[in-house]
């Protein structure tokens, strides 16, 4: 049994036993399930252009959730937080990181982004940016399912003129916290 499944099973057992306020607080470090190539990338050189460049960093990741959680619990809230560092070596521009979530039968990229992390890029500057999504009923509903899907994209907008844009981005955190209560309370 892997560590993730052990933690999830222990959390469900505690909830069903009626510990605490009859709530299950599930913290998932989603970043730990991504490969190093998905978590950090270099980009450029992107010459001046009016056209943005979109790349898929995580392509339709299948996320297995607690089996049967919807039968035993009501998800009260879900908070998703992402933090990333963007380093601009040359040129200027902007980048937007987007996290998409969907049910198991829907391509995540066909849904609205659940989380958007924009940043302005300036030469020689590193910037750490954080975005948090909280209390989105669509996302909370996904956590009642047995499975969901996730994709992450980035859209770079190079400079209109001047030096080409080069740099890097690294995800520092991608965390989900789901709070559920027993259905009979």
Secondary structure by P-SEA (a helix, b strand, c coil): ccaaaaaaaaaaaaaaacccccbbbbbbccccccccccccccccccccccbbbbbbcccbbbbbccccccccccccbbbbbbbbbbbbcccccbbbbbbbbbccccccccccccbbbbbbbcccbbbbbbbbbcccaaaaaaaaccbbbbbbbbbbbccccccbbbbccccccbbbbbbbccccc
